[in-house]
Amino acid sequence: MFSCPNCQSKDIGKIGINQYYCWNCFIELTVSQGIISTHQVEEDGSLSSLDDLFDEDVRRYIL
Ligand SMILES: [Zn+2]
């Protein structure tokens, strides 16, 4: 399991294939080709990317 790139919490729940959810800061994490993509769920249910906030080094999925 990896840490949330946003809050470093390890309180990550699996919600689908390569899809995870951080229960600490409530963002969705998608793992693709070794990189974690981060999305925030907006009030209307749409997803907005948070990837611009993080360097790729931070988002690299370390097994
Ligand atoms: Zn988090």
PDB file of the backbone (N, CA, C, O) and the ligand in Angstrom, with CONECT records:
HET     ZN  A 101       1
ATOM      1  N   MET A   1       0.843  -1.191   0.000  1.00  0.00           N
ATOM      2  CA  MET A   1       0.000   0.000   0.000  1.00  0.00           C
ATOM      3  C   MET A   1       0.883   1.247   0.000  1.00  0.00           C
ATOM      4  O   MET A   1       2.001   1.234   0.514  1.00  0.00           O
ATOM      5  N   PHE A   2       0.365   2.311  -0.579  1.00  0.00           N
ATOM      6  CA  PHE A   2       1.133   3.544  -0.694  1.00  0.00           C
ATOM      7  C   PHE A   2       0.506   4.628   0.180  1.00  0.00           C
ATOM      8  O   PHE A   2      -0.591   4.461   0.712  1.00  0.00           O
ATOM      9  N   SER A   3       1.215   5.722   0.314  1.00  0.00           N
ATOM     10  CA  SER A   3       0.689   6.850   1.070  1.00  0.00           C
ATOM     11  C   SER A   3      -0.002   7.822   0.121  1.00  0.00           C
ATOM     12  O   SER A   3       0.343   7.915  -1.057  1.00  0.00           O
ATOM     13  N   CYS A   4      -0.954   8.519   0.640  1.00  0.00           N
ATOM     14  CA  CYS A   4      -1.631   9.550  -0.135  1.00  0.00           C
ATOM     15  C   CYS A   4      -0.633  10.663  -0.470  1.00  0.00           C
ATOM     16  O   CYS A   4       0.023  11.179   0.435  1.00  0.00           O
ATOM     17  N   PRO A   5      -0.500  11.047  -1.748  1.00  0.00           N
ATOM     18  CA  PRO A   5       0.440  12.117  -2.095  1.00  0.00           C
ATOM     19  C   PRO A   5       0.027  13.471  -1.542  1.00  0.00           C
ATOM     20  O   PRO A   5       0.845  14.388  -1.462  1.00  0.00           O
ATOM     21  N   ASN A   6      -1.209  13.597  -1.168  1.00  0.00           N
ATOM     22  CA  ASN A   6      -1.710  14.876  -0.666  1.00  0.00           C
ATOM     23  C   ASN A   6      -1.468  15.036   0.826  1.00  0.00           C
ATOM     24  O   ASN A   6      -0.978  16.074   1.271  1.00  0.00           O
ATOM     25  N   CYS A   7      -1.805  14.021   1.594  1.00  0.00           N
ATOM     26  CA  CYS A   7      -1.752  14.156   3.055  1.00  0.00           C
ATOM     27  C   CYS A   7      -0.844  13.118   3.715  1.00  0.00           C
ATOM     28  O   CYS A   7      -0.709  13.102   4.938  1.00  0.00           O
ATOM     29  N   GLN A   8      -0.221  12.250   2.913  1.00  0.00           N
ATOM     30  CA  GLN A   8       0.692  11.225   3.426  1.00  0.00           C
ATOM     31  C   GLN A   8       0.008  10.203   4.329  1.00  0.00           C
ATOM     32  O   GLN A   8       0.684   9.419   4.996  1.00  0.00           O
ATOM     33  N   SER A   9      -1.295  10.204   4.358  1.00  0.00           N
ATOM     34  CA  SER A   9      -2.013   9.213   5.141  1.00  0.00           C
ATOM     35  C   SER A   9      -1.932   7.856   4.465  1.00  0.00           C
ATOM     36  O   SER A   9      -1.882   7.770   3.238  1.00  0.00           O
ATOM     37  N   LYS A  10      -1.920   6.803   5.258  1.00  0.00           N
ATOM     38  CA  LYS A  10      -1.993   5.464   4.692  1.00  0.00           C
ATOM     39  C   LYS A  10      -3.406   4.886   4.815  1.00  0.00           C
ATOM     40  O   LYS A  10      -3.631   3.693   4.614  1.00  0.00           O
ATOM     41  N   ASP A  11      -4.324   5.749   5.143  1.00  0.00           N
ATOM     42  CA  ASP A  11      -5.716   5.327   5.302  1.00  0.00           C
ATOM     43  C   ASP A  11      -6.402   5.340   3.936  1.00  0.00           C
ATOM     44  O   ASP A  11      -7.302   6.136   3.670  1.00  0.00           O
ATOM     45  N   ILE A  12      -5.936   4.421   3.080  1.00  0.00           N
ATOM     46  CA  ILE A  12      -6.380   4.374   1.684  1.00  0.00           C
ATOM     47  C   ILE A  12      -7.285   3.161   1.498  1.00  0.00           C
ATOM     48  O   ILE A  12      -6.931   2.047   1.885  1.00  0.00           O
ATOM     49  N   GLY A  13      -8.439   3.379   0.911  1.00  0.00           N
ATOM     50  CA  GLY A  13      -9.352   2.288   0.626  1.00  0.00           C
ATOM     51  C   GLY A  13      -9.405   2.003  -0.861  1.00  0.00           C
ATOM     52  O   GLY A  13      -9.361   2.920  -1.681  1.00  0.00           O
ATOM     53  N   LYS A  14      -9.501   0.711  -1.210  1.00  0.00           N
ATOM     54  CA  LYS A  14      -9.602   0.339  -2.620  1.00  0.00           C
ATOM     55  C   LYS A  14     -11.062   0.413  -3.043  1.00  0.00           C
ATOM     56  O   LYS A  14     -11.932  -0.164  -2.391  1.00  0.00           O
ATOM     57  N   ILE A  15     -11.329   1.121  -4.131  1.00  0.00           N
ATOM     58  CA  ILE A  15     -12.714   1.261  -4.581  1.00  0.00           C
ATOM     59  C   ILE A  15     -12.924   0.672  -5.964  1.00  0.00           C
ATOM     60  O   ILE A  15     -14.054   0.642  -6.451  1.00  0.00           O
ATOM     61  N   GLY A  16     -11.872   0.206  -6.602  1.00  0.00           N
ATOM     62  CA  GLY A  16     -12.018  -0.379  -7.930  1.00  0.00           C
ATOM     63  C   GLY A  16     -10.672  -0.833  -8.437  1.00  0.00           C
ATOM     64  O   GLY A  16      -9.667  -0.752  -7.732  1.00  0.00           O
ATOM     65  N   ILE A  17     -10.660  -1.318  -9.687  1.00  0.00           N
ATOM     66  CA  ILE A  17      -9.395  -1.747 -10.279  1.00  0.00           C
ATOM     67  C   ILE A  17      -8.512  -0.525 -10.461  1.00  0.00           C
ATOM     68  O   ILE A  17      -8.858   0.399 -11.197  1.00  0.00           O
ATOM     69  N   ASN A  18      -7.358  -0.529  -9.779  1.00  0.00           N
ATOM     70  CA  ASN A  18      -6.411   0.591  -9.823  1.00  0.00           C
ATOM     71  C   ASN A  18      -7.001   1.891  -9.291  1.00  0.00           C
ATOM     72  O   ASN A  18      -6.473   2.971  -9.557  1.00  0.00           O
ATOM     73  N   GLN A  19      -8.092   1.791  -8.542  1.00  0.00           N
ATOM     74  CA  GLN A  19      -8.719   3.007  -8.008  1.00  0.00           C
ATOM     75  C   GLN A  19      -8.782   2.935  -6.492  1.00  0.00           C
ATOM     76  O   GLN A  19      -9.175   1.922  -5.914  1.00  0.00           O
ATOM     77  N   TYR A  20      -8.393   4.020  -5.870  1.00  0.00           N
ATOM     78  CA  TYR A  20      -8.326   4.073  -4.414  1.00  0.00           C
ATOM     79  C   TYR A  20      -8.938   5.383  -3.930  1.00  0.00           C
ATOM     80  O   TYR A  20      -9.144   6.326  -4.694  1.00  0.00           O
ATOM     81  N   TYR A  21      -9.219   5.401  -2.635  1.00  0.00           N
ATOM     82  CA  TYR A  21      -9.821   6.587  -2.047  1.00  0.00           C
ATOM     83  C   TYR A  21      -9.119   6.890  -0.737  1.00  0.00           C
ATOM     84  O   TYR A  21      -8.917   5.998   0.087  1.00  0.00           O
ATOM     85  N   CYS A  22      -8.746   8.149  -0.543  1.00  0.00           N
ATOM     86  CA  CYS A  22      -8.121   8.539   0.716  1.00  0.00           C
ATOM     87  C   CYS A  22      -9.209   8.972   1.685  1.00  0.00           C
ATOM     88  O   CYS A  22      -9.923   9.948   1.453  1.00  0.00           O
ATOM     89  N   TRP A  23      -9.318   8.231   2.764  1.00  0.00           N
ATOM     90  CA  TRP A  23     -10.359   8.531   3.744  1.00  0.00           C
ATOM     91  C   TRP A  23      -9.976   9.704   4.631  1.00  0.00           C
ATOM     92  O   TRP A  23     -10.802  10.198   5.399  1.00  0.00           O
ATOM     93  N   ASN A  24      -8.751  10.146   4.536  1.00  0.00           N
ATOM     94  CA  ASN A  24      -8.306  11.258   5.367  1.00  0.00           C
ATOM     95  C   ASN A  24      -8.585  12.608   4.712  1.00  0.00           C
ATOM     96  O   ASN A  24      -9.069  13.529   5.370  1.00  0.00           O
ATOM     97  N   CYS A  25      -8.283  12.728   3.416  1.00  0.00           N
ATOM     98  CA  CYS A  25      -8.500  14.022   2.756  1.00  0.00           C
ATOM     99  C   CYS A  25      -9.528  13.912   1.631  1.00  0.00           C
ATOM    100  O   CYS A  25      -9.775  14.885   0.918  1.00  0.00           O
ATOM    101  N   PHE A  26     -10.131  12.722   1.469  1.00  0.00           N
ATOM    102  CA  PHE A  26     -11.277  12.553   0.570  1.00  0.00           C
ATOM    103  C   PHE A  26     -10.959  12.864  -0.890  1.00  0.00           C
ATOM    104  O   PHE A  26     -11.727  13.535  -1.580  1.00  0.00           O
ATOM    105  N   ILE A  27      -9.818  12.367  -1.341  1.00  0.00           N
ATOM    106  CA  ILE A  27      -9.536  12.463  -2.768  1.00  0.00           C
ATOM    107  C   ILE A  27      -9.455  11.063  -3.354  1.00  0.00           C
ATOM    108  O   ILE A  27      -9.171  10.091  -2.655  1.00  0.00           O
ATOM    109  N   GLU A  28      -9.712  10.986  -4.646  1.00  0.00           N
ATOM    110  CA  GLU A  28      -9.654   9.722  -5.345  1.00  0.00           C
ATOM    111  C   GLU A  28      -8.283   9.567  -5.968  1.00  0.00           C
ATOM    112  O   GLU A  28      -7.734  10.522  -6.518  1.00  0.00           O
ATOM    113  N   LEU A  29      -7.725   8.362  -5.884  1.00  0.00           N
ATOM    114  CA  LEU A  29      -6.401   8.091  -6.415  1.00  0.00           C
ATOM    115  C   LEU A  29      -6.510   6.996  -7.458  1.00  0.00           C
ATOM    116  O   LEU A  29      -7.106   5.948  -7.208  1.00  0.00           O
ATOM    117  N   THR A  30      -5.944   7.234  -8.612  1.00  0.00           N
ATOM    118  CA  THR A  30      -5.929   6.226  -9.668  1.00  0.00           C
ATOM    119  C   THR A  30      -4.482   5.894  -9.989  1.00  0.00           C
ATOM    120  O   THR A  30      -3.678   6.787 -10.257  1.00  0.00           O
ATOM    121  N   VAL A  31      -4.156   4.617  -9.962  1.00  0.00           N
ATOM    122  CA  VAL A  31      -2.787   4.190 -10.250  1.00  0.00           C
ATOM    123  C   VAL A  31      -2.715   3.690 -11.681  1.00  0.00           C
ATOM    124  O   VAL A  31      -3.422   2.756 -12.058  1.00  0.00           O
ATOM    125  N   SER A  32      -1.855   4.318 -12.479  1.00  0.00           N
ATOM    126  CA  SER A  32      -1.705   3.928 -13.870  1.00  0.00           C
ATOM    127  C   SER A  32      -0.236   3.968 -14.250  1.00  0.00           C
ATOM    128  O   SER A  32       0.416   5.004 -14.118  1.00  0.00           O
ATOM    129  N   GLN A  33       0.282   2.855 -14.717  1.00  0.00           N
ATOM    130  CA  GLN A  33       1.667   2.757 -15.174  1.00  0.00           C
ATOM    131  C   GLN A  33       2.638   3.297 -14.128  1.00  0.00           C
ATOM    132  O   GLN A  33       3.594   3.997 -14.460  1.00  0.00           O
ATOM    133  N   GLY A  34       2.385   2.967 -12.870  1.00  0.00           N
ATOM    134  CA  GLY A  34       3.311   3.314 -11.807  1.00  0.00           C
ATOM    135  C   GLY A  34       3.186   4.724 -11.280  1.00  0.00           C
ATOM    136  O   GLY A  34       3.955   5.127 -10.407  1.00  0.00           O
ATOM    137  N   ILE A  35       2.240   5.475 -11.787  1.00  0.00           N
ATOM    138  CA  ILE A  35       2.052   6.857 -11.334  1.00  0.00           C
ATOM    139  C   ILE A  35       0.655   6.995 -10.730  1.00  0.00           C
ATOM    140  O   ILE A  35      -0.332   6.494 -11.268  1.00  0.00           O
ATOM    141  N   ILE A  36       0.607   7.682  -9.608  1.00  0.00           N
ATOM    142  CA  ILE A  36      -0.670   7.918  -8.952  1.00  0.00           C
ATOM    143  C   ILE A  36      -1.271   9.226  -9.479  1.00  0.00           C
ATOM    144  O   ILE A  36      -0.647  10.284  -9.399  1.00  0.00           O
ATOM    145  N   SER A  37      -2.479   9.137 -10.013  1.00  0.00           N
ATOM    146  CA  SER A  37      -3.210  10.346 -10.386  1.00  0.00           C
ATOM    147  C   SER A  37      -4.194  10.673  -9.274  1.00  0.00           C
ATOM    148  O   SER A  37      -4.795   9.781  -8.677  1.00  0.00           O
ATOM    149  N   THR A  38      -4.349  11.953  -9.008  1.00  0.00           N
ATOM    150  CA  THR A  38      -5.217  12.365  -7.908  1.00  0.00           C
ATOM    151  C   THR A  38      -6.385  13.186  -8.443  1.00  0.00           C
ATOM    152  O   THR A  38      -6.218  14.048  -9.306  1.00  0.00           O
ATOM    153  N   HIS A  39      -7.547  12.903  -7.921  1.00  0.00           N
ATOM    154  CA  HIS A  39      -8.738  13.641  -8.330  1.00  0.00           C
ATOM    155  C   HIS A  39      -9.552  14.001  -7.104  1.00  0.00           C
ATOM    156  O   HIS A  39      -9.661  13.234  -6.147  1.00  0.00           O
ATOM    157  N   GLN A  40     -10.111  15.180  -7.166  1.00  0.00           N
ATOM    158  CA  GLN A  40     -11.012  15.614  -6.115  1.00  0.00           C
ATOM    159  C   GLN A  40     -12.439  15.483  -6.625  1.00  0.00           C
ATOM    160  O   GLN A  40     -12.751  15.874  -7.750  1.00  0.00           O
ATOM    161  N   VAL A  41     -13.293  14.929  -5.787  1.00  0.00           N
ATOM    162  CA  VAL A  41     -14.698  14.811  -6.157  1.00  0.00           C
ATOM    163  C   VAL A  41     -15.406  16.101  -5.760  1.00  0.00           C
ATOM    164  O   VAL A  41     -15.467  16.459  -4.584  1.00  0.00           O
ATOM    165  N   GLU A  42     -15.938  16.789  -6.765  1.00  0.00           N
ATOM    166  CA  GLU A  42     -16.617  18.058  -6.500  1.00  0.00           C
ATOM    167  C   GLU A  42     -18.019  17.802  -5.950  1.00  0.00           C
ATOM    168  O   GLU A  42     -18.525  16.680  -5.978  1.00  0.00           O
ATOM    169  N   GLU A  43     -18.619  18.860  -5.457  1.00  0.00           N
ATOM    170  CA  GLU A  43     -19.944  18.726  -4.841  1.00  0.00           C
ATOM    171  C   GLU A  43     -20.985  18.192  -5.820  1.00  0.00           C
ATOM    172  O   GLU A  43     -21.930  17.510  -5.424  1.00  0.00           O
ATOM    173  N   ASP A  44     -20.803  18.509  -7.107  1.00  0.00           N
ATOM    174  CA  ASP A  44     -21.768  18.035  -8.100  1.00  0.00           C
ATOM    175  C   ASP A  44     -21.429  16.642  -8.618  1.00  0.00           C
ATOM    176  O   ASP A  44     -22.085  16.139  -9.530  1.00  0.00           O
ATOM    177  N   GLY A  45     -20.401  16.018  -8.037  1.00  0.00           N
ATOM    178  CA  GLY A  45     -20.064  14.651  -8.404  1.00  0.00           C
ATOM    179  C   GLY A  45     -19.024  14.526  -9.503  1.00  0.00           C
ATOM    180  O   GLY A  45     -18.581  13.421  -9.816  1.00  0.00           O
ATOM    181  N   SER A  46     -18.630  15.650 -10.090  1.00  0.00           N
ATOM    182  CA  SER A  46     -17.610  15.588 -11.133  1.00  0.00           C
ATOM    183  C   SER A  46     -16.221  15.493 -10.497  1.00  0.00           C
ATOM    184  O   SER A  46     -16.040  15.790  -9.316  1.00  0.00           O
ATOM    185  N   LEU A  47     -15.257  15.077 -11.296  1.00  0.00           N
ATOM    186  CA  LEU A  47     -13.895  14.934 -10.810  1.00  0.00           C
ATOM    187  C   LEU A  47     -13.024  16.037 -11.376  1.00  0.00           C
ATOM    188  O   LEU A  47     -13.107  16.348 -12.564  1.00  0.00           O
ATOM    189  N   SER A  48     -12.187  16.632 -10.536  1.00  0.00           N
ATOM    190  CA  SER A  48     -11.203  17.576 -11.049  1.00  0.00           C
ATOM    191  C   SER A  48      -9.816  17.066 -10.674  1.00  0.00           C
ATOM    192  O   SER A  48      -9.592  16.597  -9.559  1.00  0.00           O
ATOM    193  N   SER A  49      -8.909  17.165 -11.610  1.00  0.00           N
ATOM    194  CA  SER A  49      -7.562  16.637 -11.412  1.00  0.00           C
ATOM    195  C   SER A  49      -6.764  17.513 -10.466  1.00  0.00           C
ATOM    196  O   SER A  49      -6.821  18.741 -10.535  1.00  0.00           O
ATOM    197  N   LEU A  50      -6.019  16.863  -9.579  1.00  0.00           N
ATOM    198  CA  LEU A  50      -5.122  17.582  -8.680  1.00  0.00           C
ATOM    199  C   LEU A  50      -3.671  17.338  -9.059  1.00  0.00           C
ATOM    200  O   LEU A  50      -2.762  17.722  -8.324  1.00  0.00           O
ATOM    201  N   ASP A  51      -3.450  16.700 -10.205  1.00  0.00           N
ATOM    202  CA  ASP A  51      -2.095  16.279 -10.552  1.00  0.00           C
ATOM    203  C   ASP A  51      -1.117  17.445 -10.638  1.00  0.00           C
ATOM    204  O   ASP A  51       0.074  17.282 -10.374  1.00  0.00           O
ATOM    205  N   ASP A  52      -1.624  18.627 -11.011  1.00  0.00           N
ATOM    206  CA  ASP A  52      -0.739  19.777 -11.135  1.00  0.00           C
ATOM    207  C   ASP A  52      -0.110  20.163  -9.805  1.00  0.00           C
ATOM    208  O   ASP A  52       0.915  20.844  -9.771  1.00  0.00           O
ATOM    209  N   LEU A  53      -0.719  19.730  -8.723  1.00  0.00           N
ATOM    210  CA  LEU A  53      -0.237  20.107  -7.393  1.00  0.00           C
ATOM    211  C   LEU A  53       0.965  19.288  -6.953  1.00  0.00           C
ATOM    212  O   LEU A  53       1.664  19.655  -6.009  1.00  0.00           O
ATOM    213  N   PHE A  54       1.204  18.166  -7.647  1.00  0.00           N
ATOM    214  CA  PHE A  54       2.232  17.246  -7.164  1.00  0.00           C
ATOM    215  C   PHE A  54       3.262  16.967  -8.245  1.00  0.00           C
ATOM    216  O   PHE A  54       2.922  16.825  -9.420  1.00  0.00           O
ATOM    217  N   ASP A  55       4.516  16.890  -7.842  1.00  0.00           N
ATOM    218  CA  ASP A  55       5.562  16.448  -8.759  1.00  0.00           C
ATOM    219  C   ASP A  55       5.378  14.968  -9.065  1.00  0.00           C
ATOM    220  O   ASP A  55       4.788  14.224  -8.281  1.00  0.00           O
ATOM    221  N   GLU A  56       5.885  14.561 -10.202  1.00  0.00           N
ATOM    222  CA  GLU A  56       5.777  13.158 -10.570  1.00  0.00           C
ATOM    223  C   GLU A  56       6.511  12.262  -9.570  1.00  0.00           C
ATOM    224  O   GLU A  56       6.108  11.123  -9.336  1.00  0.00           O
ATOM    225  N   ASP A  57       7.590  12.784  -8.983  1.00  0.00           N
ATOM    226  CA  ASP A  57       8.333  12.005  -7.987  1.00  0.00           C
ATOM    227  C   ASP A  57       7.434  11.631  -6.817  1.00  0.00           C
ATOM    228  O   ASP A  57       7.513  10.525  -6.284  1.00  0.00           O
ATOM    229  N   VAL A  58       6.591  12.558  -6.432  1.00  0.00           N
ATOM    230  CA  VAL A  58       5.725  12.326  -5.293  1.00  0.00           C
ATOM    231  C   VAL A  58       4.648  11.311  -5.648  1.00  0.00           C
ATOM    232  O   VAL A  58       4.192  10.542  -4.802  1.00  0.00           O
ATOM    233  N   ARG A  59       4.255  11.324  -6.913  1.00  0.00           N
ATOM    234  CA  ARG A  59       3.136  10.501  -7.325  1.00  0.00           C
ATOM    235  C   ARG A  59       3.559   9.108  -7.779  1.00  0.00           C
ATOM    236  O   ARG A  59       2.717   8.265  -8.089  1.00  0.00           O
ATOM    237  N   ARG A  60       4.866   8.871  -7.817  1.00  0.00           N
ATOM    238  CA  ARG A  60       5.319   7.559  -8.266  1.00  0.00           C
ATOM    239  C   ARG A  60       4.896   6.486  -7.278  1.00  0.00           C
ATOM    240  O   ARG A  60       5.101   6.608  -6.070  1.00  0.00           O
ATOM    241  N   TYR A  61       4.310   5.452  -7.812  1.00  0.00           N
ATOM    242  CA  TYR A  61       3.736   4.396  -6.995  1.00  0.00           C
ATOM    243  C   TYR A  61       4.823   3.456  -6.536  1.00  0.00           C
ATOM    244  O   TYR A  61       5.396   2.726  -7.344  1.00  0.00           O
ATOM    245  N   ILE A  62       5.115   3.464  -5.249  1.00  0.00           N
ATOM    246  CA  ILE A  62       6.171   2.618  -4.703  1.00  0.00           C
ATOM    247  C   ILE A  62       5.532   1.410  -4.035  1.00  0.00           C
ATOM    248  O   ILE A  62       4.789   1.530  -3.061  1.00  0.00           O
ATOM    249  N   LEU A  63       5.836   0.267  -4.578  1.00  0.00           N
ATOM    250  CA  LEU A  63       5.242  -0.967  -4.045  1.00  0.00           C
ATOM    251  C   LEU A  63       5.875  -1.348  -2.718  1.00  0.00           C
ATOM    252  O   LEU A  63       5.501  -2.358  -2.122  1.00  0.00           O
TER     253      LEU A  63
HETATM  254 ZN    ZN A 101      -5.060  11.990   1.545  1.00  0.00          ZN2+
END
